[in-house]
Amino acid sequence: MAHHQTLPRSRPSTVRKQNRRRWRLWKFILPISPLLLPIAWIGYRELENNWIQPQAIFVLGGEEERELFAAKFAHQHPNLPVWISGGAPQSYAKKVFKKAGVSTDNLHLDYRAIDTVTNFTTLVDRFESRGITSVYLVTSDDHMQRARAIGEIVFGSRGIKVKPVTFTSGRPSEPIQKTVRDSFRSVIWLTTGFSGGKE
């Protein structure tokens, strides 16, 4: 007569202990879960920056020091075209880059922008038509948070990646409200083609 071997059952106390451990783990994870996604995104974004090989230098005009810094940076990357949005008058801009040893044949000046959002919206089509898929984004450290947020929305919508390059301005970072506001304006531009505002 065959004998059937019965497997030992988990004791109820062991199961209860396992359930309590799982519940304690979830009680820890749930409150911090809203933070995990942004942290993971920031980590991925910074890691991705190491892979990006920009095809152009994109300078946000509006301050002389940005163009002076950009000229020195462009000298270190002589094969990359330089695009300046809303910068100094043409004669002065060319003088700055010539003095830094940068060929003005590689310099593109655009004066259609009236603020940071339109720095991006006025040139995104041109970059896309030229097959540019990544750029160095040059501006001051206090301005970069807002500029990068706009760039990742506007340029990102066309598959153009931005790699930040900053210099120290000595000024505190802009208030987060400006970043939130202009990020919202950028999303509105994506859906309506209208950017609005000025700053």
N, C-alpha and C positions, 0 to 999 in steps of 0.2 A: 504494500500500500504506500503511495507516494506521500511524502511529507512536504507541506508548503511552508516556506520560511517567511515569516512576517517581519516587515521592516519596522524598526522602532519609531514610534510617533514622537514628534516634538512635544515636549511637555508644555502645558499651557503657560506656565510661569516664564519659560524661555521665549515663547512667542510674544508675550506681553512686554518682556524686556526689550526685544528687538523693535517692537512697535513704538515703545517709549523713546528709544534712541533715534529712530527715524523722525518722530514728531519733534524731538528737541532740535534735530538738524534743520528741519523745515522752519521751526520757530526762529532759528538764527538766520536762515537764508532769506525768508520772505521779506523781513523789514529792509534788508540791504539790496534786494533785487533791483529796485529802480536805479541804483547806482552802478550796478554791474555792467549794463549795456553801454552807458556813456564811457565808462573806464575802458571796456574792451574796444570800443570804437576809437578812442584816443590812442590806445596802444597800437591798434592796427594802422591808423593813419601815420603815426610816427615811424613805424616799421616800413610802411610803403614808401615813405620819403627817401629811404636809402636805395630804393630800386629805381626811382624816377631819374631819367636822363633828359633834362629839359632841352628843348629845341630853340628856345628864344628867351630873352630877358625882357620882362614886362615891368615897367617902372610907373608907379603912381605919382604923377606930378603934383604940383601944388606947393612944394617947398624946395628951396634951392639945395638944401643939404641932401635931399633924396637923389637929385641928379648928380651932385658931386660924388656921392658914394657909389651910385650906379656906374659912373664913368670909370672909377677905379676897379669895380667888380667886372665890368665889361672888358677892361684891359687884360684881366686874367682869363677871359673866355673869348678870345678874338674871333672865333668862328661862328659865334652866335649873333643873330640879328638882335638889335635893341629897339624895343617899342616903348615910347613914352606917351602916356595919356594925360592931357591937360597940364603940360609942363611949361617951362620957360619959353620965351619967344625963340623962334628958330635960330636967329643969329647967335644968341647967347648959348643956347643948348649945344650947337655945333662947336662953338669955341671951347666949352667945357670938355667935350669929348675929344676934340683934337688935342687939347692940352694933356689929356690923360693917355694919349697915344692910340686912340680908337678911331678907326676909319669911319668917316661920316657916311660912307656908302652903305654901311650896315645900320644906320640910324633912321628910324621911322618916327615921325612926330605927328600926333593926332590931337586936335584941339576941340573936339566935339563934346567931350565930357564936361559936366557942370558939377559933379560931385563924385563920391566914391562908387556908388552903385553904377553910374553911367560910365565910369572908367572902364568897367567890364562890359556893360551892355553894348557900348558903341564899337567895341573891337572884337567881340566874340565871333561874329560872322566872318570877319576878315581872317582871323586865326584859323577858323574851321576850313575856309576855302583854300587856305595855303597848306592844309594838312598838318598844322601844328597841334600836337596832342599833349604837350607838357611845356610849362614855362617856369622860369625862376620869377617869383613875385617879389619885387623890391619895394620896400617902404620902411618907415621908422618903426621901432619896436612898440611904441604906444598906439600905433595905428593898425598893426598887423592883425590883431584878433578880429577886428571888424572886416578888414580887407580880405582875410583868408576865408571867413564865413561867406562873404558875398561871392568870392571867386569859386568856392567849392559848389555853390548853387548855380551860378550863371555859367561859368566855364564847365563845371561838372556836368551840366545838362547836355553839353556837346562832346563829352568824353575828353575834355582838356583838364589835365591835372596841374595843380599848382605846388611849387616847392618854395617855401618861404625863405627869404634872405632879408635879414634886418640889420640895422645899425642902432646904436644906443643914442637916444634923443635926450635923455636926462629928464624926460617928462613922465608923469604917472600914466598908466594905461587908461584908455578911454573907458567911460562907464559902460557896463554891460548892456544898458538900455539901448545904446546906439547900435550895438551888434544885433540885438533882438529886432529893433526897428528896421534896420537895413536888410536883415535876413528876410523879414516879412515882405519888404518891398521887392526883393529879388524874386521871391516866390510869385508875387503878383505879376511881375514882369514876365515870368515864364508862362503864365496863363493868359495874360492880356496884351503883352507887348508894351505896357505902360509902366514906367519906373516911378515917376512922381518925386516930389521933394528936392531939396538941395542942401548939401552939407559935406 
